[in-house]
Amino acid sequence: MQLDKLTHQRILYSYLNWGYGHLSRSIGVVRKLLAQGNEVVIAAPQRDFEIIRGYFPDAQLIDFPAYPFTFSGTGNFTKDLWNSRKKLIEFMREEKTFVEELVKNKQFDMVISDHRYGFRSAFVPSIFITHQVNLAVNWWQFPAQLLHHQLIRQFNRLWVMDDEQHSMAGKLSKSSFKNTDYIGHFSRFEQSDISKELIIGIVNGPFPYNQQLLQQLVLNQEIDLIISPISHSDSRVRTFSNWQEADEIIYKAKKIYAYCGYSTLLDIHVLACESHLIPTPGQTEQDYLHQLHSK
């Protein structure tokens, strides 16, 4: 079940809705799966359909609920996830039941999950994609690490979105699981020779942290244009429902301001532009990535 060797399979695919990073990088993965002759059906919230069809006009889509995350915006992710734990556990149970029904009724050969723990099947091979095999947690949060590994073990295969020799996730992607494949780096962007002339702010991350970032970016007079899912009175702020329209502008970026999510780091790598990235408040994974790439 190595990605490079996967051909002529009917695949059910979904991704985590923690911001839009998982959707963004999944575009690159789906593009490769389709190029290798696979049939890919994407299970996603209906709000994402227009984005997905911008890249795959003939995409087969199934309306599928998003995880019920609720963030306070105070930077205490641990407390927020703890407060949401009952909803999340119940949702994962329902998610697995829904996936089993889809596999049975629509005859899928395989299930691929970009970091959705309950998106798996007991009847066909199920693959878990992540760059974060090891969570960037404090010692007192170690039980979360144990649970994370326990949930990964429910899948038949682990695809780590990193290059083992040229790692961009550092210690986060080091895997001791025997069923691991390193699949490399994926982005919705492709290498381009478009002239780079703009300084761009990109509002990323989950709500309300994206709103907090927007407020910071509008204060930065160096920025020429801000691409945001949230509207604002600042004339530099532009919203896009069609990501490809935004991509045409992002390709012109000589410098990007954003949160330093892993998917954003992968995009910066492909775009080959300068960047000024900051961690989302309280997100220890991004604190680690920020330190790693600041060096």
C-alpha positions in Angstrom: 0.0 0.0 0.0 2.8 2.4 -0.9 1.5 5.6 -2.4 3.8 5.4 -5.5 2.5 1.9 -6.2 -1.2 2.5 -5.6 -3.1 2.1 -8.9 -6.7 1.3 -10.1 -8.2 1.5 -6.6 -11.6 2.9 -5.7 -10.7 5.1 -2.7 -12.7 7.0 -0.1 -10.7 10.0 1.1 -11.3 12.6 3.8 -9.3 15.2 5.8 -9.3 17.0 9.2 -11.1 20.4 9.3 -8.6 22.1 11.7 -8.3 25.2 9.7 -7.8 24.5 5.9 -4.3 23.1 5.9 -5.3 19.5 5.7 -7.6 20.3 2.8 -4.8 22.3 1.1 -2.2 19.5 1.2 -4.8 16.8 0.4 -5.2 18.5 -3.0 -1.7 17.4 -3.8 -2.3 13.9 -2.6 -5.5 13.5 -4.5 -3.9 14.9 -7.6 -1.2 12.1 -7.4 -3.7 9.4 -6.7 -5.8 10.4 -9.8 -2.7 10.6 -12.0 -1.9 7.0 -11.1 -5.3 5.8 -12.3 -7.2 5.6 -9.1 -10.8 6.6 -8.5 -11.1 9.0 -5.6 -14.3 9.9 -3.8 -13.8 12.8 -1.3 -15.9 13.0 1.8 -16.1 16.6 2.9 -18.3 19.2 4.5 -20.5 20.8 1.8 -18.9 24.2 2.4 -15.7 22.9 0.9 -17.3 21.5 -2.3 -16.7 24.7 -4.3 -13.0 24.8 -3.3 -12.5 21.1 -4.2 -14.2 21.4 -7.6 -11.9 24.3 -8.4 -9.1 21.8 -8.6 -11.1 18.7 -9.6 -14.1 19.8 -11.7 -15.3 16.2 -12.0 -14.7 15.3 -8.4 -17.0 12.8 -6.8 -18.0 14.3 -3.5 -20.0 13.1 -0.5 -21.4 15.5 2.1 -19.6 14.5 5.3 -19.7 16.4 8.7 -16.7 18.2 10.1 -15.2 17.5 13.5 -17.0 19.5 16.2 -14.0 21.7 17.3 -14.7 24.7 19.5 -11.8 27.0 20.3 -12.0 29.8 22.9 -9.2 31.8 21.3 -7.3 32.1 24.6 -4.3 30.0 23.4 -5.2 27.1 25.7 -5.7 24.3 23.1 -5.4 21.6 25.8 -8.3 23.0 27.8 -10.4 23.5 24.6 -9.9 19.9 23.5 -10.6 18.6 27.0 -13.9 20.6 27.1 -14.8 19.1 23.7 -13.7 15.6 24.4 -17.2 14.1 24.9 -18.5 15.6 21.6 -15.3 14.4 19.8 -15.4 10.8 21.1 -19.1 10.5 20.2 -18.4 12.0 16.8 -15.6 9.5 16.0 -17.9 6.6 16.8 -20.5 8.0 14.5 -17.9 8.7 11.9 -16.6 5.1 11.8 -20.2 3.8 11.5 -20.9 6.2 8.6 -17.6 5.1 6.9 -18.5 1.4 7.2 -21.9 2.1 5.6 -20.2 3.9 2.7 -17.7 1.1 2.2 -20.4 -1.5 2.2 -22.9 0.4 0.0 -20.5 2.0 -2.5 -17.9 -0.8 -2.7 -14.7 1.1 -1.9 -11.4 -0.8 -2.1 -9.6 1.5 0.4 -10.1 4.3 2.9 -7.5 7.1 3.3 -7.7 9.6 6.2 -5.7 12.8 6.6 -5.6 12.8 10.4 -9.3 11.9 11.0 -9.1 9.2 13.7 -12.5 7.7 13.1 -12.3 7.7 9.3 -11.5 4.0 8.9 -13.0 0.7 8.1 -12.6 -2.8 9.4 -13.5 -4.3 6.0 -11.0 -2.7 3.7 -7.4 -1.4 4.1 -7.4 2.0 5.9 -4.5 4.4 5.8 -3.8 7.3 8.2 -1.9 10.3 6.8 0.0 12.7 9.2 3.2 14.6 9.6 2.8 14.5 13.4 3.5 10.9 14.5 4.7 12.4 17.7 2.7 15.2 19.3 4.6 18.3 20.5 3.2 17.9 24.0 4.5 18.8 27.5 5.4 15.9 29.9 2.2 16.3 31.7 0.2 15.9 28.5 1.9 12.5 27.8 -1.5 10.6 28.0 -2.5 12.5 24.8 0.5 11.0 23.1 -0.4 7.5 24.2 -4.0 7.9 22.9 -2.7 9.4 19.6 -0.5 6.3 19.0 -3.4 4.0 20.1 -5.7 5.5 17.5 -3.0 5.3 14.8 -2.7 1.6 15.4 -6.3 1.1 14.4 -5.2 1.8 10.8 -3.5 -0.7 8.5 -0.9 1.7 7.2 0.7 5.0 8.3 1.7 7.5 5.6 4.0 10.2 7.0 3.8 13.4 5.0 7.6 14.1 5.2 10.8 13.1 3.6 12.9 10.9 5.9 16.2 12.2 4.5 15.1 15.9 4.1 12.7 16.3 7.0 10.6 19.4 7.4 8.7 18.2 10.5 11.8 17.2 12.5 11.1 15.0 15.5 7.4 15.2 14.9 7.6 12.8 12.0 9.9 10.2 13.4 8.0 6.9 13.3 8.7 3.6 15.1 5.6 2.0 13.6 6.6 -0.9 11.3 3.8 -0.2 8.8 5.1 3.3 8.0 5.8 4.9 4.6 7.3 8.3 4.1 5.4 9.8 1.2 7.2 13.1 0.8 6.0 16.7 0.8 2.6 17.7 -0.7 1.2 21.1 -1.5 -1.6 22.4 -3.7 1.0 24.6 -5.4 3.4 23.6 -8.1 6.7 25.1 -9.1 6.3 28.2 -11.2 8.5 30.8 -12.9 5.9 33.6 -12.3 7.5 36.9 -11.4 7.4 37.5 -7.7 6.5 41.1 -6.8 4.0 41.1 -3.9 4.2 41.0 -0.1 1.1 39.0 1.0 -0.6 38.2 4.2 -2.5 34.9 4.4 -5.1 34.5 7.1 -4.9 30.8 8.1 -5.8 28.7 11.1 -9.0 27.8 12.9 -11.5 30.4 14.1 -11.1 32.6 16.2 -7.3 32.5 15.8 -7.6 33.4 12.1 -9.6 36.5 13.2 -6.8 37.4 15.6 -4.2 37.0 12.8 -6.2 39.2 10.5 -6.2 42.0 13.1 -2.4 41.7 13.2 -1.9 41.7 9.5 -4.0 44.8 8.8 -1.6 46.8 11.1 1.4 45.8 9.0 1.8 48.5 6.3 4.5 46.5 4.5 1.8 44.1 3.2 0.4 44.8 -0.2 -2.5 42.3 -0.1 -4.2 40.2 2.6 -6.0 37.0 1.5 -8.6 36.1 4.1 -11.7 33.9 4.7 -13.0 36.8 6.8 -14.0 40.1 5.3 -12.6 43.4 6.7 -12.9 47.1 6.0 -9.2 47.4 5.1 -9.0 47.8 1.3 -6.1 45.3 1.1 -8.2 42.4 2.4 -9.7 40.1 -0.3 -11.8 37.0 0.2 -12.1 34.2 -2.3 -14.5 31.3 -2.5 -12.5 30.0 -5.5 -9.0 29.2 -4.2 -7.5 29.1 -7.7 -8.1 32.8 -8.0 -6.2 33.3 -4.8 -3.5 31.0 -6.0 -2.8 33.2 -9.0 -2.0 36.0 -6.6 -0.1 33.9 -4.1 2.2 32.6 -6.9 3.4 36.3 -7.2 4.4 36.5 -3.6 8.0 37.4 -2.8 7.2 37.3 0.9 4.3 35.8 2.9 3.1 36.5 6.4 1.0 33.8 8.1 0.8 31.3 10.9 3.4 28.6 10.6 1.2 25.6 10.1 3.0 22.6 8.5 0.9 22.8 5.3 1.9 26.5 5.1 5.6 25.5 5.4 5.2 23.0 2.6 3.6 25.7 0.4 6.4 28.2 1.2 8.9 25.5 0.2 7.3 25.0 -3.2 6.7 28.7 -3.8 10.3 29.4 -3.0 9.6 32.8 -1.5 10.5 34.6 1.8 8.3 34.2 4.8 7.5 35.7 8.2 5.6 33.0 10.0 4.4 33.0 13.6 3.0 30.2 15.8 -0.7 30.1 16.4 -1.0 31.0 20.2 -0.9 28.0 22.4 -0.3 25.5 19.6 2.8 23.6 20.7 3.3 21.9 17.3 3.7 25.3 15.7 5.9 26.5 18.5 8.2 23.6 17.7 8.1 24.1 13.9 8.7 27.8 14.3 11.9 27.1 16.4 13.0 24.4 14.0 12.7 26.5 10.8 13.9 29.7 12.4 17.3 28.0 12.6 
